Amino acid sequence: MQQYGLINVWQSGDWVIRFILVFLFSMSIVSWTVTIAKGFSNRRLKRLGLAAQKRFWAARSIDGGIEALGNDANNPYRNLAIAAREASEQKDQPMLQGDRNGSEWVAYCVRNALDEQVAHLQNGLAVLASIGSTSPFVGLFGTVWGIYHALVAIGVSGQVGLDHVAGPVGEALVTTAIGLFVAIPAVLGYNYVARGNKNVAQKLMRFSYQLHVFHVTGSKSERTQPTAASSAGSADCKRVGALTA
């Protein structure tokens, strides 16, 4: 009914109800923005992954492969390739990190670069999780506030009847419905983004392993038996991937 609608809640509600409505709609806008932006970002990273497998390994040299990936500083595959190249150039130099063989040093640098790129993937997930978990309670607070005013109205009038309760309670329940309307897309968006991040992280881990094998053996073939350092690096990469699930 129109008298219990959103417009009536805004017109008849006090500043607390209006603040709750504005806050919930703001949360909804933020959650939809993050979900859509991360969705496009993961699709872009998927295309970059396909390009990395085709263009990078088709180049005649590491420098040529990095150039084939473009100049986008936000390209994680390019950043991994640069980190692996720099580590390969430093592996025979004495360093403060202590005695490391070339394979261990390359694995260490590539793993650190991978951790940074996976951390970037997590941007926005905390926002979606917070909105999905708190918005129902924000809406419930609006309902409790509305019921409180209904009880005050009953106490002032001294009469208990549906005409005194139905209006305020019906208007208050609208805030609960809005809270659920905000929370459900946020939770679904979180699952959608987390699943996309997991797929991207798996491709980044595969590419980083190929880089490590190439700089150690001169071939990207994944059938090459990894060294102990390579196995440790791969295990750490799997651990990072598990955290993104």
N, C-alpha and C positions, 0 to 999 in steps of 0.2 A: 504494500500500500504506500502511497505517496507520502503520507504523514509520518511513516517510519523510515523513509528513504534517507539517502546520504545528504541530500540538500537540507532536509529538515534537521538532521543531526547537526550540521554545520551552523544553521541559523539559530537553533534553540540551545546548542551546547555552550558551555562557558569556555574560558581560555584554555583550560586543561584539555578538554575534548578536542578543541581545534588544534592545539599543539600536537596531540597524539596523531590526529589525522594527517597533519603536515609531515610529521616525522615518519609515519608509515609510508606515505606516498614517496617521500624522499628515499627511503630504504628500497622501495620497489624500483625506482628509477636507477639507483646505483646497482642493484643486483642484475637488472636486465642489461645495463650498460657493460658491466664486467663480463657477463656471460657471452654477450654478442662479440665484444672485443676479443676475449680469449678464444672464442670459436674461430673467428677470422685469423687470429694469430697462429693457432694450431694448424689451420689449413695452409697458411703461408709456410710454416715450418715443415709441413709435410712435403710441399712442393720443393722447398730448398733441399730437403733430404734426397729426393729423387734426382735433383740437379747435381748434388754433391757426388752421388754414386756414378752418374754418367759423365759429367764434365771434369770433375777433379781427377778421377783415375784414368781418364782418357788423355790427360795432359802428358807432356814429355818430361816434365820435371815438377818438383814440389812447388817452386815459385810459379810455374805456369798454371798449376792446379789451383793455387790460391788466387791468382789473377782471374781464373775462369769462374771462381765463386763470386766475383764482383767486389765492390768496395763498401758494401753495407756492413757497418760496424756492429749491427745487431744480428748478423748471421752467425748462429752458434757453430755451424760447420766450419766456417772460415776462421772463427776464433780458435777452435780446436786444432785446425791445421797449422795456424801460426804458432800456437803454443808447442805443438809437437816439433815444428821446425826449429824453433828457438832452443828447445830442450836437446834436440839432436846436435845442434851446433855447440852446445855447452857441455856435452857429456864427457868429453875428454879433457876438460879444464879442471884444475884444482878449485874446490869451492868450500865455503864455510860449513856446508851441510855435512861434511865428513866424507869418508870413503864410500862411494857408490859406483857400481859399474854402470856402463852406458844404458843397459836395459832398465835397470832400476830407476835411473834418473829420468829417462823418457817416460816410464810408467808413472812416476811420481808427478811430473809436470802435467801430463795428459789427464791424470786423475783429478788433479786440482782444478784444471780448466773445465773438466766435465762437471765437477761439483758446482762451480760457479754458474754454468749454463743451466743445470737442473734447478738450482736455486731460483734463477730468473723465471722458470716455468711456474713456480709456486705463487708468483705475484697474483693477487686477486682471490685466491682460494680462502684465505682467512676472512676476507670481507664477506664472501658468500656464506661461509660457515657461521659467521656471527649473525648475519641477517636471518638465515634460516632457523637459528636456534633461539633468537631473542624476539623476533617480530610477533609470534603468537602471544608471548607474555606482555608485550606492549599493548596489543589489542585487548588482552584480558584485563589489563589495568584500566583501560577505558570503560570496559563493561562494569567493573567493580565501582568505578567512580560514578557511572550512571545509576547503578542500583542504589548507591549511597544517597544520591539526590532524590531518588524515588522514595526512599524511606523517610528522608527529611520532609518531602511533600506530604507523605501520609501523616507524619507527626504533627505538621502544622495544621492540616485540615481536620485531623481527628477522625477521619473516615477511611476505612479499608475497602477499596473497591477496584475493579479492573480498570475503571476510567482513570484512576489515580496512578496505577502501576503499569498498565500495558504500554502507555506512551513512552515514559522514560526508560523502562526496561527494554522495550523494542528498539529504541534508538541506541541504547548502550550496546546491545548485541551486535549492532552493525560494526562496531570497532573490532569485535572478535572475528567477524567474518573477513574484515579487511586484513587483520593480522595473518589469518590463514592464507588469504589471497597473496600476501607478500611472501610468506614463508615457503609455500609449496614450490613456486618457480625457483626460489633461491636454492632449495635443496636439490631440485632436479638439475639446475644449472651447475651446482657444485659437482654432482656426479658426472655430468657431461664434460666439464672442464678437466676433472681429475682423470677421466678415461683418456681424453685427448693428450693430456700431459704424459701419461704413462706410455702411450704409443710413441710420442716424440722422444721421450727419454730412452726408450729401447733402441731407437734408430741412432741416437747420439752415442749410446754405449757401443753399438756395433761399429760405428764410424771411428770412434776413439780407439777401439781395439785394433782395427785395421791400420790406423796410423801408427800405433805402437809396433805392430808386427812389421810394417814397412820400414820404419826407421831402425829396427833392430836387424831384420833379415834381408831387406831390400825387396820384399814382395808383400802384397797386401793379402795374399791367400789366407783364408781363415783355416785352411787345413794344415797350415804350418804349425808344428808343435810349439806351443808357447813356453818360454822360460819360466822359472819359478817366480820372477818378478812380474812377468806378464800375467801369470795365474793369479797372483795376489791382487794385481790391478783389476783384473776381470771380476774377482770376488768382491772387491770394494765397489765396482760399478754396479754389480747386481744388488748390493746392499742399498746403494743410492736409489736404484730403480724401485726397490721394495718400499722405500719411504714415500715414493710418489704415488703408490697405489691407493 
